Amino acid sequence: MSTRDVFWSIYREALPVLLIALCGGIFAGLVLEGTLESVERFPGLLVMVPVFLATRGNVYGALGGRISSGLHQGLIPPRFERNERLVNAVVASFVNGIGISIVIGVVTWIALLVIGWEVAAVYELVGIMLIAGTLTSVVMIVGLLALIFAGYKSGYDPDNLVGPVVTTLGDIFGMLFLVFAIAIVEVLA
């Protein structure tokens, strides 16, 4: 296959997914606009949003890379089944996703205290991040695996799908579950 053919193959596979990612990003921005009321109730919330969304991409991008490599090497079949490599990758990503969510809440609280800005209670910030992080982790894992497996079975290179899929799922569901978590913490606090 020539360099030109490889380029067009990658472009043909990635462009539709990137366009969907663009729409997902706009949707996430609209959801963020709707959370601005909660910023007064939970000072520090906006500081956490970009970090939260970025870590979704980091943690689940790594999962997608592992799955993609496993598919290419024939170590992971393109279906949901008990496979040690798949289970280990999923569990590690889930634990990392939850753990980093807690860290985001605590570090944001400490950072805002240090610089002297108003900040919500640490348990509120951690609670928001924990709820949103847990729910997003579940959707990211299931959605990412389903889309990668379906794409792979349809002849798409999963390496071309992982980035846009992770970004889109993370932005959309990250923001939706963040709004949900804010509502839960408002009721409980």
N, C-alpha and C positions, 0 to 999 in steps of 0.2 A: 504494500500500500504506500503510495507516494505521500510526501509531506502535505501536499495540497488536499489529498483525500482524507488524511487524518484530521487536518484542520477543519474541513467541512463536516466531518462526522461529529467531532466534538461540538462544533457550533450548532449543528442541527439538533443534537441531543440536549444541549444546555439552554438554548434560547427559549423554548417554551417554558421550561422550569424557571428560568430567570424572570420571565414576564409574570408568571404566577407569584414569584417572590416579591416583585415590585408591588403588585396589588396587595399582597399580604402585609408588606411594610406600611403602605398607606392606611390599611385597615387598623394596624397596630397604633399608628399615629393618631387616628381618630379616637380610638379607645383611650389613649393617653390623654388626649384633650378632655375627655369626659371625666378623668380622675382628678383634674385640677382642684375641684372642690375639696377633695380629701387631703390635699396638701396642707391646708390650714389645720385640719384635725390631727394630722400626723406629720409634723415638720421633719424633714429628712427623707421623706418618701421619694421625691424627685431625684435625690442623690443616688438612691438605690436602683432606680429603673434602668439606666444604661448598663450598670454593672451586672444586674440580674440578667438582662437580655444577652449581654456579651458572654457571660459564663454559660448560658444555655448553649450557645454556639460552640464554645470551647469544649465543654464536656461531651456533648452529643455529636459534635464534629469528629472527635476522637473515636467515639463508638462507631460512627458511620465509616470512618477509615478502617477500623479493625474488621468490620463486617465486609466491607468492599474487598479488602485484602484476602480475607477468608474465602470469599466467593471466588475470586480469581485463582486462588491456589487450590480450590476444591476441598478446603477444610471445613467449610460451612455450607450446607445445602440451602438453596433459596426457598426455605419454608420454615414455618414455626414448628420446631420439634426440639426435643431435649437433646442438646448437643453441648458438650462440656465447654467448648470454646465460646459458643454463643451465650450460654448461661453465665460464664465468668465475665464476659465483656459487659453483659447487661447489668449484672449485680454491681460490678465496679462502677459503671456509669451512674447507676441509681444512687449508690452511696456517695459518690463524688458530687452529684447534683444536689442531694439533700444537705450534705456537709457544707458545701460552698454557699448554699442559701443561708444557713445559720451564720456563717462567717460574715456574709455581706451585712446582715442586720447588726451584728455586734461591732464590726469595724466601722460601719457608717455612724453608729451611735457614738463610739469613742472619738472618731475624727471630728464630728460636729461639736462634741463637748470641748475638745482640745482647742478648736478655733473660736469657740465662744458663741456659736450659733445656737438658736433654739432647736431643740430636738425632742421627738416623742420619746416615750419610755422605751427602754431596751426590749422589754418583753413584747411591746406592740410591734416594733420593727422586726424582731426575730419571728414573732408569730405570723406576720404578713409574709415574710420571706419563706418561712417553713411551709405554710399552707400552699402558697403559690408554687414553691419549688417542688413539693411533693406531687401536686396535681400535674404540673408541667412535665415532670420527669416521666410519669406514667404515659402521658400522651406522646411525648417525644420518643420514647422507646418503642411503643407499639406503632405509632405513625411512621417513624423512620424505618423500622424493619419492614413494615408492610409495603411502603413505597419503594424501598431498595429491592426487596424480593420481587415485587411485581415488575419493576423496571428491568431487572436482570433477566427475568423469564421472558420479557418482551424484546430482549436483545440490546438493551441500553447498557452502557458502561456505568456501573454504580459510582465510579469516581467522578463522573460528570453530574451526578444527581445529589450526592451527599451535601455539598455546600449550600446550594439553593434550598434543598428540602429542610435542612437543619435550620437555616436562617428563617425561612417562612414559618415553619411549625413553631419555632421558638418565639418569634415576634408575635404571631397571632395568639397562640395559647398562653404565652407568657403574660401578655397584657390582659387577656380575658381572665385568667386565673389570679392575676394581681388585683384586679377590680373585685373579684369574688372574695379573695382573702381580706381585702380592706373592709368589705361589708361584714364579713364574719368577725373580724377583730373589733370593728365598731360596736357590734352587738354585744360581744363578750367583755369589752373593756369598760 
